[in-house]
Amino acid sequence: MELGLQRVILELDCQGLMKLIKDPAAMRSSIRGLCFDISELGKSFSDFRVEWVRREANSVAHICAHMVSATERCLFWLDLIPD
């Protein structure tokens, strides 16, 4: 939002989490707070989609997940993805 982006695709390699985010009944889940936060943030964009990708095809996300630390919890790339 801070970058002025209006269209966002959240790619997940966890089908269970994807279904919980897309399903309003997820509020009964033990991670309902996370699902609610993601859903509410998604409303800030003109186009927000949650898509599932095979874990094998999501190697970039795996690499990126290892790049965060306790002090730097959020990283993003707009034009170039990490090697």
PyMOL Python script that loads the backbone (N, CA, C, O; Angstrom):
from pymol import cmd

cmd.read_pdbstr("""\
ATOM      1  N   MET A   1       0.823  -1.186   0.000  1.00  0.00           N
ATOM      2  CA  MET A   1       0.000   0.000   0.000  1.00  0.00           C
ATOM      3  C   MET A   1       0.870   1.254   0.000  1.00  0.00           C
ATOM      4  O   MET A   1       0.582   2.224  -0.701  1.00  0.00           O
ATOM      5  N   GLU A   2       1.937   1.220   0.793  1.00  0.00           N
ATOM      6  CA  GLU A   2       2.829   2.375   0.870  1.00  0.00           C
ATOM      7  C   GLU A   2       3.475   2.680  -0.466  1.00  0.00           C
ATOM      8  O   GLU A   2       3.861   3.820  -0.724  1.00  0.00           O
ATOM      9  N   LEU A   3       3.595   1.676  -1.317  1.00  0.00           N
ATOM     10  CA  LEU A   3       4.222   1.859  -2.627  1.00  0.00           C
ATOM     11  C   LEU A   3       3.215   2.238  -3.700  1.00  0.00           C
ATOM     12  O   LEU A   3       3.582   2.429  -4.860  1.00  0.00           O
ATOM     13  N   GLY A   4       1.965   2.346  -3.324  1.00  0.00           N
ATOM     14  CA  GLY A   4       0.943   2.730  -4.279  1.00  0.00           C
ATOM     15  C   GLY A   4       0.464   1.588  -5.158  1.00  0.00           C
ATOM     16  O   GLY A   4      -0.178   1.823  -6.181  1.00  0.00           O
ATOM     17  N   LEU A   5       0.763   0.366  -4.777  1.00  0.00           N
ATOM     18  CA  LEU A   5       0.325  -0.779  -5.563  1.00  0.00           C
ATOM     19  C   LEU A   5      -1.158  -1.031  -5.331  1.00  0.00           C
ATOM     20  O   LEU A   5      -1.648  -0.883  -4.211  1.00  0.00           O
ATOM     21  N   GLN A   6      -1.870  -1.409  -6.378  1.00  0.00           N
ATOM     22  CA  GLN A   6      -3.301  -1.659  -6.269  1.00  0.00           C
ATOM     23  C   GLN A   6      -3.676  -3.113  -6.533  1.00  0.00           C
ATOM     24  O   GLN A   6      -4.763  -3.554  -6.161  1.00  0.00           O
ATOM     25  N   ARG A   7      -2.771  -3.861  -7.177  1.00  0.00           N
ATOM     26  CA  ARG A   7      -3.055  -5.258  -7.507  1.00  0.00           C
ATOM     27  C   ARG A   7      -2.005  -6.141  -6.846  1.00  0.00           C
ATOM     28  O   ARG A   7      -0.807  -5.958  -7.061  1.00  0.00           O
ATOM     29  N   VAL A   8      -2.459  -7.103  -6.037  1.00  0.00           N
ATOM     30  CA  VAL A   8      -1.546  -7.952  -5.276  1.00  0.00           C
ATOM     31  C   VAL A   8      -1.993  -9.402  -5.394  1.00  0.00           C
ATOM     32  O   VAL A   8      -3.179  -9.720  -5.310  1.00  0.00           O
ATOM     33  N   ILE A   9      -1.007 -10.271  -5.592  1.00  0.00           N
ATOM     34  CA  ILE A   9      -1.250 -11.716  -5.562  1.00  0.00           C
ATOM     35  C   ILE A   9      -0.393 -12.284  -4.438  1.00  0.00           C
ATOM     36  O   ILE A   9       0.829 -12.137  -4.442  1.00  0.00           O
ATOM     37  N   LEU A  10      -1.036 -12.927  -3.491  1.00  0.00           N
ATOM     38  CA  LEU A  10      -0.333 -13.604  -2.406  1.00  0.00           C
ATOM     39  C   LEU A  10      -0.234 -15.073  -2.799  1.00  0.00           C
ATOM     40  O   LEU A  10      -1.247 -15.767  -2.893  1.00  0.00           O
ATOM     41  N   GLU A  11       0.985 -15.543  -3.028  1.00  0.00           N
ATOM     42  CA  GLU A  11       1.188 -16.938  -3.425  1.00  0.00           C
ATOM     43  C   GLU A  11       1.598 -17.742  -2.204  1.00  0.00           C
ATOM     44  O   GLU A  11       2.532 -17.379  -1.489  1.00  0.00           O
ATOM     45  N   LEU A  12       0.891 -18.834  -1.975  1.00  0.00           N
ATOM     46  CA  LEU A  12       1.147 -19.713  -0.838  1.00  0.00           C
ATOM     47  C   LEU A  12       1.412 -21.126  -1.329  1.00  0.00           C
ATOM     48  O   LEU A  12       0.834 -21.564  -2.323  1.00  0.00           O
ATOM     49  N   ASP A  13       2.282 -21.833  -0.633  1.00  0.00           N
ATOM     50  CA  ASP A  13       2.483 -23.244  -0.967  1.00  0.00           C
ATOM     51  C   ASP A  13       1.806 -24.141   0.070  1.00  0.00           C
ATOM     52  O   ASP A  13       2.081 -25.338   0.145  1.00  0.00           O
ATOM     53  N   CYS A  14       0.931 -23.555   0.855  1.00  0.00           N
ATOM     54  CA  CYS A  14       0.162 -24.298   1.860  1.00  0.00           C
ATOM     55  C   CYS A  14      -1.320 -24.199   1.499  1.00  0.00           C
ATOM     56  O   CYS A  14      -1.950 -23.160   1.701  1.00  0.00           O
ATOM     57  N   GLN A  15      -1.862 -25.276   0.969  1.00  0.00           N
ATOM     58  CA  GLN A  15      -3.266 -25.262   0.551  1.00  0.00           C
ATOM     59  C   GLN A  15      -4.204 -25.005   1.720  1.00  0.00           C
ATOM     60  O   GLN A  15      -5.222 -24.329   1.571  1.00  0.00           O
ATOM     61  N   GLY A  16      -3.865 -25.538   2.861  1.00  0.00           N
ATOM     62  CA  GLY A  16      -4.711 -25.356   4.031  1.00  0.00           C
ATOM     63  C   GLY A  16      -4.854 -23.888   4.410  1.00  0.00           C
ATOM     64  O   GLY A  16      -5.960 -23.420   4.680  1.00  0.00           O
ATOM     65  N   LEU A  17      -3.743 -23.162   4.432  1.00  0.00           N
ATOM     66  CA  LEU A  17      -3.788 -21.739   4.764  1.00  0.00           C
ATOM     67  C   LEU A  17      -4.546 -20.969   3.691  1.00  0.00           C
ATOM     68  O   LEU A  17      -5.323 -20.069   4.011  1.00  0.00           O
ATOM     69  N   MET A  18      -4.332 -21.306   2.434  1.00  0.00           N
ATOM     70  CA  MET A  18      -5.039 -20.635   1.346  1.00  0.00           C
ATOM     71  C   MET A  18      -6.548 -20.791   1.524  1.00  0.00           C
ATOM     72  O   MET A  18      -7.293 -19.820   1.393  1.00  0.00           O
ATOM     73  N   LYS A  19      -6.992 -21.991   1.817  1.00  0.00           N
ATOM     74  CA  LYS A  19      -8.423 -22.241   1.996  1.00  0.00           C
ATOM     75  C   LYS A  19      -8.969 -21.473   3.200  1.00  0.00           C
ATOM     76  O   LYS A  19     -10.083 -20.951   3.153  1.00  0.00           O
ATOM     77  N   LEU A  20      -8.190 -21.405   4.272  1.00  0.00           N
ATOM     78  CA  LEU A  20      -8.635 -20.675   5.456  1.00  0.00           C
ATOM     79  C   LEU A  20      -8.784 -19.183   5.163  1.00  0.00           C
ATOM     80  O   LEU A  20      -9.736 -18.553   5.624  1.00  0.00           O
ATOM     81  N   ILE A  21      -7.855 -18.619   4.405  1.00  0.00           N
ATOM     82  CA  ILE A  21      -7.927 -17.193   4.091  1.00  0.00           C
ATOM     83  C   ILE A  21      -9.126 -16.899   3.201  1.00  0.00           C
ATOM     84  O   ILE A  21      -9.792 -15.879   3.374  1.00  0.00           O
ATOM     85  N   LYS A  22      -9.404 -17.783   2.254  1.00  0.00           N
ATOM     86  CA  LYS A  22     -10.509 -17.565   1.319  1.00  0.00           C
ATOM     87  C   LYS A  22     -11.874 -17.858   1.942  1.00  0.00           C
ATOM     88  O   LYS A  22     -12.895 -17.396   1.431  1.00  0.00           O
ATOM     89  N   ASP A  23     -11.904 -18.614   3.029  1.00  0.00           N
ATOM     90  CA  ASP A  23     -13.166 -19.068   3.614  1.00  0.00           C
ATOM     91  C   ASP A  23     -13.540 -18.234   4.835  1.00  0.00           C
ATOM     92  O   ASP A  23     -12.795 -18.224   5.815  1.00  0.00           O
ATOM     93  N   PRO A  24     -14.670 -17.537   4.802  1.00  0.00           N
ATOM     94  CA  PRO A  24     -15.079 -16.749   5.973  1.00  0.00           C
ATOM     95  C   PRO A  24     -15.259 -17.600   7.227  1.00  0.00           C
ATOM     96  O   PRO A  24     -15.147 -17.078   8.336  1.00  0.00           O
ATOM     97  N   ALA A  25     -15.531 -18.882   7.081  1.00  0.00           N
ATOM     98  CA  ALA A  25     -15.695 -19.762   8.240  1.00  0.00           C
ATOM     99  C   ALA A  25     -14.361 -20.031   8.938  1.00  0.00           C
ATOM    100  O   ALA A  25     -14.332 -20.692   9.976  1.00  0.00           O
ATOM    101  N   ALA A  26     -13.268 -19.529   8.383  1.00  0.00           N
ATOM    102  CA  ALA A  26     -11.945 -19.745   8.982  1.00  0.00           C
ATOM    103  C   ALA A  26     -11.822 -19.079  10.337  1.00  0.00           C
ATOM    104  O   ALA A  26     -10.865 -19.333  11.069  1.00  0.00           O
ATOM    105  N   MET A  27     -12.758 -18.248  10.672  1.00  0.00           N
ATOM    106  CA  MET A  27     -12.687 -17.560  11.951  1.00  0.00           C
ATOM    107  C   MET A  27     -12.780 -18.536  13.119  1.00  0.00           C
ATOM    108  O   MET A  27     -12.562 -18.148  14.267  1.00  0.00           O
ATOM    109  N   ARG A  28     -13.099 -19.789  12.842  1.00  0.00           N
ATOM    110  CA  ARG A  28     -13.115 -20.809  13.891  1.00  0.00           C
ATOM    111  C   ARG A  28     -11.740 -21.462  14.051  1.00  0.00           C
ATOM    112  O   ARG A  28     -11.525 -22.236  14.984  1.00  0.00           O
ATOM    113  N   SER A  29     -10.817 -21.152  13.149  1.00  0.00           N
ATOM    114  CA  SER A  29      -9.492 -21.753  13.169  1.00  0.00           C
ATOM    115  C   SER A  29      -8.644 -21.165  14.295  1.00  0.00           C
ATOM    116  O   SER A  29      -8.902 -20.059  14.772  1.00  0.00           O
ATOM    117  N   SER A  30      -7.637 -21.917  14.707  1.00  0.00           N
ATOM    118  CA  SER A  30      -6.728 -21.422  15.745  1.00  0.00           C
ATOM    119  C   SER A  30      -5.849 -20.279  15.224  1.00  0.00           C
ATOM    120  O   SER A  30      -5.249 -19.551  16.015  1.00  0.00           O
ATOM    121  N   ILE A  31      -5.769 -20.119  13.906  1.00  0.00           N
ATOM    122  CA  ILE A  31      -4.996 -19.010  13.331  1.00  0.00           C
ATOM    123  C   ILE A  31      -5.942 -17.964  12.725  1.00  0.00           C
ATOM    124  O   ILE A  31      -5.604 -17.293  11.750  1.00  0.00           O
ATOM    125  N   ARG A  32      -7.106 -17.843  13.310  1.00  0.00           N
ATOM    126  CA  ARG A  32      -8.119 -16.926  12.777  1.00  0.00           C
ATOM    127  C   ARG A  32      -7.620 -15.487  12.737  1.00  0.00           C
ATOM    128  O   ARG A  32      -7.988 -14.731  11.837  1.00  0.00           O
ATOM    129  N   GLY A  33      -6.788 -15.100  13.696  1.00  0.00           N
ATOM    130  CA  GLY A  33      -6.258 -13.734  13.709  1.00  0.00           C
ATOM    131  C   GLY A  33      -5.427 -13.446  12.467  1.00  0.00           C
ATOM    132  O   GLY A  33      -5.555 -12.383  11.859  1.00  0.00           O
ATOM    133  N   LEU A  34      -4.579 -14.393  12.096  1.00  0.00           N
ATOM    134  CA  LEU A  34      -3.761 -14.240  10.893  1.00  0.00           C
ATOM    135  C   LEU A  34      -4.643 -14.174   9.654  1.00  0.00           C
ATOM    136  O   LEU A  34      -4.445 -13.311   8.798  1.00  0.00           O
ATOM    137  N   CYS A  35      -5.610 -15.075   9.553  1.00  0.00           N
ATOM    138  CA  CYS A  35      -6.517 -15.095   8.399  1.00  0.00           C
ATOM    139  C   CYS A  35      -7.300 -13.791   8.302  1.00  0.00           C
ATOM    140  O   CYS A  35      -7.474 -13.242   7.214  1.00  0.00           O
ATOM    141  N   PHE A  36      -7.769 -13.300   9.439  1.00  0.00           N
ATOM    142  CA  PHE A  36      -8.529 -12.056   9.464  1.00  0.00           C
ATOM    143  C   PHE A  36      -7.657 -10.885   9.011  1.00  0.00           C
ATOM    144  O   PHE A  36      -8.088 -10.067   8.199  1.00  0.00           O
ATOM    145  N   ASP A  37      -6.435 -10.804   9.534  1.00  0.00           N
ATOM    146  CA  ASP A  37      -5.528  -9.714   9.168  1.00  0.00           C
ATOM    147  C   ASP A  37      -5.234  -9.714   7.669  1.00  0.00           C
ATOM    148  O   ASP A  37      -5.244  -8.661   7.032  1.00  0.00           O
ATOM    149  N   ILE A  38      -4.976 -10.887   7.110  1.00  0.00           N
ATOM    150  CA  ILE A  38      -4.688 -10.979   5.681  1.00  0.00           C
ATOM    151  C   ILE A  38      -5.906 -10.556   4.871  1.00  0.00           C
ATOM    152  O   ILE A  38      -5.778  -9.809   3.901  1.00  0.00           O
ATOM    153  N   SER A  39      -7.071 -11.023   5.260  1.00  0.00           N
ATOM    154  CA  SER A  39      -8.308 -10.657   4.557  1.00  0.00           C
ATOM    155  C   SER A  39      -8.567  -9.158   4.631  1.00  0.00           C
ATOM    156  O   SER A  39      -8.937  -8.541   3.632  1.00  0.00           O
ATOM    157  N   GLU A  40      -8.379  -8.579   5.794  1.00  0.00           N
ATOM    158  CA  GLU A  40      -8.613  -7.143   5.955  1.00  0.00           C
ATOM    159  C   GLU A  40      -7.607  -6.323   5.153  1.00  0.00           C
ATOM    160  O   GLU A  40      -7.987  -5.337   4.521  1.00  0.00           O
ATOM    161  N   LEU A  41      -6.350  -6.706   5.164  1.00  0.00           N
ATOM    162  CA  LEU A  41      -5.347  -5.991   4.375  1.00  0.00           C
ATOM    163  C   LEU A  41      -5.648  -6.104   2.885  1.00  0.00           C
ATOM    164  O   LEU A  41      -5.428  -5.158   2.129  1.00  0.00           O
ATOM    165  N   GLY A  42      -6.147  -7.253   2.472  1.00  0.00           N
ATOM    166  CA  GLY A  42      -6.485  -7.459   1.065  1.00  0.00           C
ATOM    167  C   GLY A  42      -7.555  -6.512   0.572  1.00  0.00           C
ATOM    168  O   GLY A  42      -7.594  -6.186  -0.614  1.00  0.00           O
ATOM    169  N   LYS A  43      -8.425  -6.064   1.464  1.00  0.00           N
ATOM    170  CA  LYS A  43      -9.495  -5.134   1.084  1.00  0.00           C
ATOM    171  C   LYS A  43      -8.960  -3.752   0.725  1.00  0.00           C
ATOM    172  O   LYS A  43      -9.677  -2.938   0.144  1.00  0.00           O
ATOM    173  N   SER A  44      -7.700  -3.487   1.071  1.00  0.00           N
ATOM    174  CA  SER A  44      -7.095  -2.193   0.778  1.00  0.00           C
ATOM    175  C   SER A  44      -6.677  -2.065  -0.687  1.00  0.00           C
ATOM    176  O   SER A  44      -6.345  -0.973  -1.148  1.00  0.00           O
ATOM    177  N   PHE A  45      -6.694  -3.173  -1.410  1.00  0.00           N
ATOM    178  CA  PHE A  45      -6.256  -3.178  -2.805  1.00  0.00           C
ATOM    179  C   PHE A  45      -7.454  -3.333  -3.730  1.00  0.00           C
ATOM    180  O   PHE A  45      -8.473  -3.918  -3.361  1.00  0.00           O
ATOM    181  N   SER A  46      -7.312  -2.799  -4.936  1.00  0.00           N
ATOM    182  CA  SER A  46      -8.417  -2.936  -5.893  1.00  0.00           C
ATOM    183  C   SER A  46      -8.520  -4.373  -6.395  1.00  0.00           C
ATOM    184  O   SER A  46      -9.603  -4.815  -6.776  1.00  0.00           O
ATOM    185  N   ASP A  47      -7.417  -5.100  -6.400  1.00  0.00           N
ATOM    186  CA  ASP A  47      -7.406  -6.502  -6.817  1.00  0.00           C
ATOM    187  C   ASP A  47      -6.459  -7.259  -5.903  1.00  0.00           C
ATOM    188  O   ASP A  47      -5.249  -7.036  -5.936  1.00  0.00           O
ATOM    189  N   PHE A  48      -7.005  -8.155  -5.085  1.00  0.00           N
ATOM    190  CA  PHE A  48      -6.199  -8.961  -4.167  1.00  0.00           C
ATOM    191  C   PHE A  48      -6.612 -10.406  -4.333  1.00  0.00           C
ATOM    192  O   PHE A  48      -7.780 -10.758  -4.169  1.00  0.00           O
ATOM    193  N   ARG A  49      -5.628 -11.250  -4.663  1.00  0.00           N
ATOM    194  CA  ARG A  49      -5.917 -12.670  -4.852  1.00  0.00           C
ATOM    195  C   ARG A  49      -4.955 -13.507  -4.033  1.00  0.00           C
ATOM    196  O   ARG A  49      -3.800 -13.136  -3.824  1.00  0.00           O
ATOM    197  N   VAL A  50      -5.448 -14.631  -3.580  1.00  0.00           N
ATOM    198  CA  VAL A  50      -4.628 -15.625  -2.883  1.00  0.00           C
ATOM    199  C   VAL A  50      -4.590 -16.849  -3.782  1.00  0.00           C
ATOM    200  O   VAL A  50      -5.631 -17.411  -4.123  1.00  0.00           O
ATOM    201  N   GLU A  51      -3.389 -17.260  -4.164  1.00  0.00           N
ATOM    202  CA  GLU A  51      -3.223 -18.381  -5.083  1.00  0.00           C
ATOM    203  C   GLU A  51      -2.288 -19.416  -4.477  1.00  0.00           C
ATOM    204  O   GLU A  51      -1.361 -19.083  -3.739  1.00  0.00           O
ATOM    205  N   TRP A  52      -2.545 -20.660  -4.799  1.00  0.00           N
ATOM    206  CA  TRP A  52      -1.688 -21.749  -4.353  1.00  0.00           C
ATOM    207  C   TRP A  52      -0.701 -22.091  -5.459  1.00  0.00           C
ATOM    208  O   TRP A  52      -1.067 -22.135  -6.634  1.00  0.00           O
ATOM    209  N   VAL A  53       0.550 -22.333  -5.083  1.00  0.00           N
ATOM    210  CA  VAL A  53       1.571 -22.819  -6.013  1.00  0.00           C
ATOM    211  C   VAL A  53       2.211 -24.054  -5.402  1.00  0.00           C
ATOM    212  O   VAL A  53       2.351 -24.158  -4.183  1.00  0.00           O
ATOM    213  N   ARG A  54       2.595 -24.985  -6.259  1.00  0.00           N
ATOM    214  CA  ARG A  54       3.273 -26.198  -5.761  1.00  0.00           C
ATOM    215  C   ARG A  54       4.538 -25.806  -5.005  1.00  0.00           C
ATOM    216  O   ARG A  54       5.249 -24.884  -5.405  1.00  0.00           O
ATOM    217  N   ARG A  55       4.803 -26.491  -3.946  1.00  0.00           N
ATOM    218  CA  ARG A  55       5.998 -26.198  -3.153  1.00  0.00           C
ATOM    219  C   ARG A  55       7.264 -26.276  -4.012  1.00  0.00           C
ATOM    220  O   ARG A  55       8.183 -25.475  -3.838  1.00  0.00           O
ATOM    221  N   GLU A  56       7.312 -27.229  -4.929  1.00  0.00           N
ATOM    222  CA  GLU A  56       8.483 -27.371  -5.794  1.00  0.00           C
ATOM    223  C   GLU A  56       8.648 -26.163  -6.712  1.00  0.00           C
ATOM    224  O   GLU A  56       9.767 -25.831  -7.104  1.00  0.00           O
ATOM    225  N   ALA A  57       7.561 -25.515  -7.051  1.00  0.00           N
ATOM    226  CA  ALA A  57       7.606 -24.361  -7.947  1.00  0.00           C
ATOM    227  C   ALA A  57       7.799 -23.060  -7.173  1.00  0.00           C
ATOM    228  O   ALA A  57       7.893 -21.989  -7.772  1.00  0.00           O
ATOM    229  N   ASN A  58       7.855 -23.147  -5.881  1.00  0.00           N
ATOM    230  CA  ASN A  58       7.930 -21.949  -5.056  1.00  0.00           C
ATOM    231  C   ASN A  58       9.312 -21.803  -4.421  1.00  0.00           C
ATOM    232  O   ASN A  58       9.427 -21.410  -3.260  1.00  0.00           O
ATOM    233  N   SER A  59      10.354 -22.117  -5.180  1.00  0.00           N
ATOM    234  CA  SER A  59      11.714 -22.063  -4.650  1.00  0.00           C
ATOM    235  C   SER A  59      12.107 -20.642  -4.260  1.00  0.00           C
ATOM    236  O   SER A  59      12.876 -20.454  -3.317  1.00  0.00           O
ATOM    237  N   VAL A  60      11.593 -19.642  -4.969  1.00  0.00           N
ATOM    238  CA  VAL A  60      11.915 -18.257  -4.634  1.00  0.00           C
ATOM    239  C   VAL A  60      11.402 -17.931  -3.236  1.00  0.00           C
ATOM    240  O   VAL A  60      12.113 -17.317  -2.440  1.00  0.00           O
ATOM    241  N   ALA A  61      10.180 -18.336  -2.935  1.00  0.00           N
ATOM    242  CA  ALA A  61       9.624 -18.075  -1.602  1.00  0.00           C
ATOM    243  C   ALA A  61      10.454 -18.776  -0.529  1.00  0.00           C
ATOM    244  O   ALA A  61      10.666 -18.223   0.550  1.00  0.00           O
ATOM    245  N   HIS A  62      10.918 -19.975  -0.816  1.00  0.00           N
ATOM    246  CA  HIS A  62      11.738 -20.716   0.138  1.00  0.00           C
ATOM    247  C   HIS A  62      13.038 -19.960   0.424  1.00  0.00           C
ATOM    248  O   HIS A  62      13.444 -19.820   1.578  1.00  0.00           O
ATOM    249  N   ILE A  63      13.674 -19.484  -0.625  1.00  0.00           N
ATOM    250  CA  ILE A  63      14.918 -18.723  -0.464  1.00  0.00           C
ATOM    251  C   ILE A  63      14.657 -17.435   0.302  1.00  0.00           C
ATOM    252  O   ILE A  63      15.410 -17.079   1.209  1.00  0.00           O
ATOM    253  N   CYS A  64      13.589 -16.741  -0.066  1.00  0.00           N
ATOM    254  CA  CYS A  64      13.265 -15.474   0.591  1.00  0.00           C
ATOM    255  C   CYS A  64      12.955 -15.675   2.066  1.00  0.00           C
ATOM    256  O   CYS A  64      13.319 -14.845   2.898  1.00  0.00           O
ATOM    257  N   ALA A  65      12.293 -16.762   2.389  1.00  0.00           N
ATOM    258  CA  ALA A  65      11.948 -17.034   3.783  1.00  0.00           C
ATOM    259  C   ALA A  65      13.192 -17.184   4.644  1.00  0.00           C
ATOM    260  O   ALA A  65      13.167 -16.859   5.831  1.00  0.00           O
ATOM    261  N   HIS A  66      14.283 -17.676   4.056  1.00  0.00           N
ATOM    262  CA  HIS A  66      15.525 -17.833   4.812  1.00  0.00           C
ATOM    263  C   HIS A  66      16.306 -16.528   4.933  1.00  0.00           C
ATOM    264  O   HIS A  66      17.289 -16.461   5.671  1.00  0.00           O
ATOM    265  N   MET A  67      15.878 -15.494   4.218  1.00  0.00           N
ATOM    266  CA  MET A  67      16.596 -14.223   4.237  1.00  0.00           C
ATOM    267  C   MET A  67      16.133 -13.303   5.367  1.00  0.00           C
ATOM    268  O   MET A  67      16.832 -12.349   5.707  1.00  0.00           O
ATOM    269  N   VAL A  68      14.976 -13.575   5.948  1.00  0.00           N
ATOM    270  CA  VAL A  68      14.493 -12.717   7.031  1.00  0.00           C
ATOM    271  C   VAL A  68      15.185 -13.076   8.330  1.00  0.00           C
ATOM    272  O   VAL A  68      15.736 -14.168   8.472  1.00  0.00           O
ATOM    273  N   SER A  69      15.154 -12.170   9.257  1.00  0.00           N
ATOM    274  CA  SER A  69      15.779 -12.405  10.559  1.00  0.00           C
ATOM    275  C   SER A  69      14.850 -11.873  11.648  1.00  0.00           C
ATOM    276  O   SER A  69      13.763 -11.376  11.355  1.00  0.00           O
ATOM    277  N   ALA A  70      15.274 -11.977  12.882  1.00  0.00           N
ATOM    278  CA  ALA A  70      14.452 -11.488  13.989  1.00  0.00           C
ATOM    279  C   ALA A  70      14.274  -9.977  13.920  1.00  0.00           C
ATOM    280  O   ALA A  70      13.257  -9.448  14.369  1.00  0.00           O
ATOM    281  N   THR A  71      15.258  -9.282  13.361  1.00  0.00           N
ATOM    282  CA  THR A  71      15.168  -7.821  13.280  1.00  0.00           C
ATOM    283  C   THR A  71      14.575  -7.345  11.959  1.00  0.00           C
ATOM    284  O   THR A  71      13.935  -6.294  11.918  1.00  0.00           O
ATOM    285  N   GLU A  72      14.771  -8.083  10.899  1.00  0.00           N
ATOM    286  CA  GLU A  72      14.258  -7.720   9.573  1.00  0.00           C
ATOM    287  C   GLU A  72      13.228  -8.754   9.170  1.00  0.00           C
ATOM    288  O   GLU A  72      13.557  -9.735   8.504  1.00  0.00           O
ATOM    289  N   ARG A  73      11.961  -8.539   9.576  1.00  0.00           N
ATOM    290  CA  ARG A  73      10.908  -9.539   9.401  1.00  0.00           C
ATOM    291  C   ARG A  73      10.211  -9.445   8.051  1.00  0.00           C
ATOM    292  O   ARG A  73       9.452 -10.347   7.695  1.00  0.00           O
ATOM    293  N   CYS A  74      10.445  -8.382   7.292  1.00  0.00           N
ATOM    294  CA  CYS A  74       9.708  -8.194   6.048  1.00  0.00           C
ATOM    295  C   CYS A  74      10.665  -7.747   4.952  1.00  0.00           C
ATOM    296  O   CYS A  74      11.405  -6.780   5.126  1.00  0.00           O
ATOM    297  N   LEU A  75      10.650  -8.437   3.845  1.00  0.00           N
ATOM    298  CA  LEU A  75      11.454  -8.071   2.678  1.00  0.00           C
ATOM    299  C   LEU A  75      10.574  -8.169   1.446  1.00  0.00           C
ATOM    300  O   LEU A  75       9.689  -9.022   1.384  1.00  0.00           O
ATOM    301  N   PHE A  76      10.806  -7.310   0.470  1.00  0.00           N
ATOM    302  CA  PHE A  76      10.064  -7.409  -0.781  1.00  0.00           C
ATOM    303  C   PHE A  76      10.917  -6.881  -1.918  1.00  0.00           C
ATOM    304  O   PHE A  76      11.838  -6.089  -1.719  1.00  0.00           O
ATOM    305  N   TRP A  77      10.588  -7.336  -3.107  1.00  0.00           N
ATOM    306  CA  TRP A  77      11.291  -6.943  -4.312  1.00  0.00           C
ATOM    307  C   TRP A  77      10.263  -6.537  -5.353  1.00  0.00           C
ATOM    308  O   TRP A  77       9.235  -7.195  -5.512  1.00  0.00           O
ATOM    309  N   LEU A  78      10.543  -5.450  -6.062  1.00  0.00           N
ATOM    310  CA  LEU A  78       9.595  -4.975  -7.053  1.00  0.00           C
ATOM    311  C   LEU A  78       9.989  -5.376  -8.474  1.00  0.00           C
ATOM    312  O   LEU A  78       9.144  -5.815  -9.253  1.00  0.00           O
ATOM    313  N   ASP A  79      11.245  -5.229  -8.805  1.00  0.00           N
ATOM    314  CA  ASP A  79      11.673  -5.479 -10.178  1.00  0.00           C
ATOM    315  C   ASP A  79      12.571  -6.694 -10.341  1.00  0.00           C
ATOM    316  O   ASP A  79      12.481  -7.416 -11.333  1.00  0.00           O
ATOM    317  N   LEU A  80      13.418  -6.910  -9.380  1.00  0.00           N
ATOM    318  CA  LEU A  80      14.373  -8.020  -9.451  1.00  0.00           C
ATOM    319  C   LEU A  80      14.181  -8.942  -8.263  1.00  0.00           C
ATOM    320  O   LEU A  80      13.986  -8.485  -7.137  1.00  0.00           O
ATOM    321  N   ILE A  81      14.237 -10.229  -8.513  1.00  0.00           N
ATOM    322  CA  ILE A  81      14.160 -11.181  -7.419  1.00  0.00           C
ATOM    323  C   ILE A  81      15.575 -11.615  -7.062  1.00  0.00           C
ATOM    324  O   ILE A  81      16.458 -11.559  -7.918  1.00  0.00           O
ATOM    325  N   PRO A  82      15.818 -12.042  -5.842  1.00  0.00           N
ATOM    326  CA  PRO A  82      17.167 -12.453  -5.436  1.00  0.00           C
ATOM    327  C   PRO A  82      17.655 -13.660  -6.236  1.00  0.00           C
ATOM    328  O   PRO A  82      16.864 -14.450  -6.751  1.00  0.00           O
ATOM    329  N   ASP A  83      18.978 -13.779  -6.324  1.00  0.00           N
ATOM    330  CA  ASP A  83      19.575 -14.928  -7.009  1.00  0.00           C
ATOM    331  C   ASP A  83      19.242 -16.217  -6.267  1.00  0.00           C
ATOM    332  O   ASP A  83      19.656 -17.297  -6.688  1.00  0.00           O
TER     333      ASP A  83
END
""", "prot")
cmd.dss("prot")
cmd.show_as("cartoon", "prot")
cmd.util.cbc("prot")
cmd.orient("prot")
